[in-house]
Every structure is written in C-alpha cells, then in structure tokens.
Amino acid sequence: GAPSGFGRPVPPPQTGWERLSELWQRDELQRYPEETVTLVKAAFTAGVAGWLYGGLPAFLSARRAFIAGSHGELFQNRADAVQSAHRAGLRSFIRYGWRWSWRVTAFVTIFNMVSTGLSVYRDKTTISNFAAAGGFTGALFRMNLGLQGLAGGMVFGTAFGIPAGALLMVLHSLAGETLQEKRSRERRELYERKLAEWQSRLSVTEVLGEAENTKGG
C-alpha cells in the first residue's frame, strides 16, 4: 500500500474564509504570510512616526518654555541649565509622543487589518476595500462622540482611505503585482509543484508494485 502522508496535495484555499484563516498560519519554513508581516511592520512604523510627530514639537516647545521661565532660577553652571532644559523637553517628548504613538498605531493597524482582510477575502485589491477600511476605522475612533462624531469619523476615514489606497495600488503596479496576486501565484505554483511530485512518486510506486507482482507470479 501507499506510505502514510502519501495523499494527494491539498489544493489552494478556494473560499474567502479559508484565505483569511491562512493569514495566521505558518508555512513549511515556519514563516508567516507576507501580508501578516507587512501588518506588523506598518504598525511599528506608524508607532515611531506618531511618536516623532507628537514628541518632537512637544520637546522643542517645553524646552523653550523652560528657558523662558527659568531666568530667575539659580544653576550651578551653564551645563546644569542646559541639562535641566533637556530634561524638561524629554519629559514632554515621552508624554506627548506616547499619546500620538498609540493613536496612530491603532488607527493604521485597524485600517490595514480591515483593508487586508477585505482584499484577502475577495481575492482582489480595489479602492473600495481601502475606502471601507478608512470609513470603518474613522467611525470606530469617533463613535464616543455620538452619531455626529460617528458620521464625521466615517467621512474623514473614507477621505483618508481612498488616496492612501490609490497610493498603495500605484506602488503595487510598479512592483508588477499586488500582495494578493503574488500570494495566489505562489499558492498555485506550490500546489502544481507538489502535485507533480506526488504524481511522480505515485508512478514510481505503481511501477514497483507491478514489478513485485510479476516477480511473485
């Protein structure tokens, strides 16, 4: 009989839910899909960008305010005064940088998760995926302000999602294919290769079986 694990290769996922579940599964080399890795990288980049966006202006503002308000204070020397100004700026950098960092990270992560999920589920990348992701994320962030805030957040998010999606699609077109197209191609090529290997092993097994039968006869 055929050895264990000699079954026909499983074909690529055919439904949207199967493709979505594959986002969190590692391949044979213990690697996560490129879409998942991209989500993590985007979240990290957004966190750094948000921290710099909120922290640097706060650092400079706090440092200027400290210098302007410390003329009457006594310092041991000039270096002590400079260090005190830097410490005041650093406290503001950490405080306001963190406020912006987690908000930007959350917004970008939710937006990317929804847009990627829609693209993977539908197996195609369109502007409507990004518009829907932006509208959902914007509404989610403003829902605490009531219906008016919900509507405003949805409009803002959609207005953000459309150009962001257009930019990403342009970048994908320059690369020659979207992540979904690349993923589909790699799935198909891997399945075809495994299928060819399986058929080859099956042929060898059948030949060996016939040889054994002939010898036994």
N, C-alpha and C positions, 0 to 999 in steps of 0.2 A: 504494500500500500504506500501512499504518498506520505512523506515525513510530516511531522507536526509543523505548523507555521508555513505550510506549502500552499495555502489557499490563494485564490485569485486576489490581486491587489484591490484595495478599496478605491473606488473612483473618487474624484474630487467632490467636495460638497456641492449639492445642487440647489439647496434652498437658502434663503436669507438667514434663517436661524442657525443653520449648520455653519455658514460662513462667519457669523457673529461669534459662535462658540469657539471657533478656531483661533480667534484673536488672542485668547488666553492660554493657548496650548503651545508647548514647545515642540520643535521638530526633532528629527532624529539626532541632530547635533546639539540638542538642548538649547536651541535659540528661539526667542520669541519672534513672532511676525514683525516685519518692518514697520507696519502701521502702529503696533504697540510700542515699539522702541521710539518711534517718532513722537508719540504722545508724551512719553517720559521726557525726552529731550526738549520738547516745546514747553512743557511745564517748568523745567529747570531754567530755561532761557527766559521765560516770562517772569519767573521769580526774581532773577538777577536784574532784568530790565526794570521791573517795578520798584525794586529796592533802590536802584540808582536814580530813577525818575523822582521818587519821593524823598530819598535820603540826601542827595547832593544839594538841592536847593535849601533843604532844611539845615544842613550843615553850614552852608555859607551864611544863611540868614541868622542862625544862632551865634555864629562866630562874630559877625558884625554887631549884633545886638549886645554881646558880651563886652566887646571892645568899647562900644559907645556908652555902656552903662557902668564901666569899671574905672573911670578916671579918678574917682575918689578912693579907690582901694589901694592898699599897700602890697607890693610884691617884693620878694627877696631880690629878684633881678629880672632882666628882660626875658630870659629863658623861662622863668617861672610864669610870667604873664602870658607868654606865647602858649605854653603848655596848658594853662588854665583855659585860654580861648579855644584851643583844640579840643579839650575835654568837653567843653560846653557844646561845641559843634558836633562832636562824636555822639553825645547823648541824643541830640536831635536826629542825627543821621540814623541811629539804630531805631529810635522811636517811630519816626515818620516813614523811614524806609520799610520797616516791617508792616506798617499799615497799608502801604501801597503794594508791597510784595505779595502778600497773601491774597489781596483782592484781585490783582492782575493774574496771578497764578490760577486762582479759582475760575475766573472768567475764561481765560484761554483754555484751561483744561476741560471745562464743561463744553465750551464751544467746539473744541477739537474732538471730544468724545462723541458728541451728537452728530457732527458732520461726518466723522469717520464711520460711525455706526450706520448712518443712512447710506453712505457710499458703499460700504461692505454689504449691507442688507440688499440694496438694489443692484449691486454689482456694476455700478457706474457712477462717475463723478459729474455732477451738474451744479450749476449756480443755485438751483432751488435747494439743494442739500445745505449749502452754506447759509442761504437766506433763512431757512427754517431753523438751523442751529443758532444763528445770531438772534433771531426773534425769541426763541425759547430761553436762551441764556440771559438776554436783556430783561425779559419778563420775570425770570426767576430772581434776578438781583433787585428788582424794583417792586416785587409783589407785596413787600411790607408797607408800601405807601398807598395801598388800596387799588381800586380799579383804574384810577387815573395814572398812578405810577406804573401799574402793570401794562397799560396800553402804551405809555411813554417809553418804558423799557423795551417793549416789543418792537416799537418803531425804531428806536436807537439801535437795538441789536440787529435788526434786519438791515438797516442802513450801513452797519459795520460789516455784516456778513457778506453782503453782495460784492463790494470791492475787494475784501480780503479773499473771498473765494475766487474772484476773477484773477487776482494776482497769483494765487496758488496754481490755478489752471494754466496760466501762461507759463509759469515755471515748469509745470509738468510737460507742457507741449514742447518746451525747449529740450527737456530730457528725453522726449520721444514717446513716453507713455506715462500714465498715471500709476499710482501705487496699486490700484485695483487691477488695472490692465497687466501690470508686471506680475502681480500675485497670481492672477488667473493663468498667465502664460507659464509661470514656474510650476503651478499645480499640474497643468496639462502635460508639460514636458516631463515632470517627475513621474506622473502616472503612466505615460507612454513608455518611459524607460523601464519602470518596474514591471509593466505588462509584458514588454519584450523579454525581460529577464525571466519572468515566470513562464512564458511560453517556451523559452529556450530550455529551461530546466525540465519542464513537463515533457518536451520532446525527448530529452535525454533519458528520462525515467521510463517513458514508453518503449524506447529502443532497448534499454536494459531489461525491461520486463519481457519483451519479445524474445531476447536472447536467452534469458533464463528458461522460458517456456520451451524454446527449441532444444536447449540442452537437456531439459528434463524429459522431453519427448524422445 
